């Protein structure tokens, strides 16, 4: 469980601010909301690049870790799409984009965790 916790939170140990950057999407700012090692890590992230997270422009991402057999179950819950200050179609698109994005990122994280363990 410790290895998964480090993968989720490290950035050589996350402080109060987060910057998530992608070549094709830009840089997105976040603020750490909750840290309860080694089970819970949560941050609020702005939905537009280079924007400070605030009510109406951000979602809450919560990582919850729990032991499962010889491994660790990582649960990711992103909430707050309904409160984004955007048209319904845009909120629905944002939600669908993030569902696909989390699937891809969690697949990569799983592969990475297995390589690090070897």
Buried (B, 14 or more C-beta within 10 A) or exposed (E): BEBBBBBBBEEEEBEEEBEBEEEEEEEBBBBBBEBEEBEBBBBBBBBBEEBEBEEEBBBBBBBBBEEEEEBBEBEBEBEBBEBBEBEEEEBEEBBEEBEEEBEEEEEEBBEEBEEEEE
